[in-house]
Amino acid sequence: MRIRFLTMLLIIAVAAVGYSSEARAEAKVPLGNVEVRGEGPVTMVLLSGATLDWRMWDSFMDRNKERYTMYALTLPGLAGSEAMPMPRLWRPKNTMERQTPPRGTPWIDNAVDAVVDLMHERGLEGAVVMGHDLGGVIALRLATEHEELVSVVISIEGSPAVPLHQGSIDKKHRAMYAYSTGCTNLHSMTDERWFETMGNWSRNNTSTEEDAEFIKSIGASSDREVVMRYMVEQTATDITEQMDDLKQPTLAIYSSLSEARMQVINDKKRKLFGSAWHAEVRMPPYEEIGFLYPIKLPERFDAEIGEYLDAQGLTDEEPKKGH
């Protein structure tokens, strides 16, 4: 009788897992915004990072209307949009809670699902997916988890895993570090310090004061807690093993820091794609392109992206997808 009871529990558990897997096909919280622009023959989905929203692609979209049909997306929760609920241990109160990090990356998982939902709804199968920072990570996940949706991946500063402590923190301890040390450090910042840091980051990665103020205003439009949640989950992310399944042509661009002590990180980033022989990793100097390459050097960025897509055979004769 006991064996039969345990068997029944196992069946229920398996059914529950199956249900959970199917439910993941749709996002719990939708995208914050979808900006559509251009009538070009190549369809492109544009993703921003945790600190920005679709507006980081605004000028890129204006410059490339003839070449691409573009869908610039705002991740759930950013720019005042609906966000996922914060997990119970988001602000750990003691050592035990800090040493019991939440499992997984539910906010990023939801963002991936939300992009998948949109691409199916709009008929964007086979699009070029280009992402910056966290958007690049999501682009890589889309390519490996939903292969039919992505023809080409372009990841700007979006690493399969953020090299922590010059790459010394392995996958096993990554979540612990992100949800304890990383989370605590972010929460310890005052609002004044947070916005001061955002302002400095904007100025250091743009070429004009106008662009710096623009980026700073975008960052200020999102709730700090939402931004921090995405940042912590990105730190906890390690999808290097998935790179073995990356079949699409992939261009990864990382700004390379020239200091000798950063060479380990530069080398680590080059190796993150494992056996993904379709991936091309370019690392121009940070002093040249900064962290916001599409905004700091727009003409050079457009040319580099255009040349790469031309090399993949995406010509003007390719039919436009989506609507």
Steps between C-alpha positions, in 0.01 A plus 500: 500500500786735588674425168178575310463829687860602423448406135193722486699790649771446238243509219354823635848652529589405142172644376570822688845527343350444156241768560766744620707437187204569272402812696847647435405541133323824589643782706346579836563871440506646145753733342490861609500652153536403135619771262475408130685703240638462149396317185824332404529142371684367806297448817679584822403469868685743728547437872638736763681427824386524860564872540339622175192441285404502129603865469868410495428380142305813402767666284616165357144436381473844341829455316416153366134521394579407142708199584313334788152450640569536872320402819662668802383350828486611863544217748219443753523739794727758339392860431212466745338199334352203686767297679526150638437471876814524711602164653479450875877506560571799275613699807661237729474592868768276646797278419287191450280673243805644323643148475174362359479667161183467290524238230511590135443830323119542488502861378732427208309179425181705482666756272608220263143365497359847434726546196407153374130586536544818298702334224237230455214751510662728240633224276865590559645152457849516353571857609838651580508549878736766631536574870707724722626384840220289654323525164797317347467222756131467414588492129739210562235314699244551225741357245573185701156443654280613208716434197220555248455862604854621441706511180791712625608608851678827577599545864648831609658468847271204572719222636378140554640544851636811668864425595505549878825569685698453177311179428588332831137447611365185336146416397431313826565806717374767259143519632623515858726793415231683299223467758720567802798726430366655181150555636628640830735743325222636280257540788761680708519786250301811586269641236734797468798273436298284259401793276848651525643172374245490218596855399871421495438182301297695244771763456784246478330299225368770268671762286273802559335660802165472323538123461613470861192682628280289271641173636481629857132591455421153367668339799311726741165396350525147644446400861835438664383173657401365158834592346690344790297179477592458134865583576520238774337232283736584214793455737356162603461392137738250342392364161845403375395134464214609274752657262583150378149501349538839333450434129425848364766742374584709807688825537608585855654843561657577838692811590848387600664657803867559441634476855727199548291375792193485274666275241375191685142624462554582132631147438216350703240679288653363181472145634142528627352379173665160535459294184257745336706527182229721345586776747737784418627695801633851444656703781584857397655721770266645759672835454362503143146365523408514870219285636235672285647439156172558306470848655861610538608418142174464302640513145776250576253272679250509211773418252637209704155346549407553135821341373455200727141441388604541135760230556222268626313540171224726630450696179240752390320221317409320824125525564389704799353304791247600762244775512 
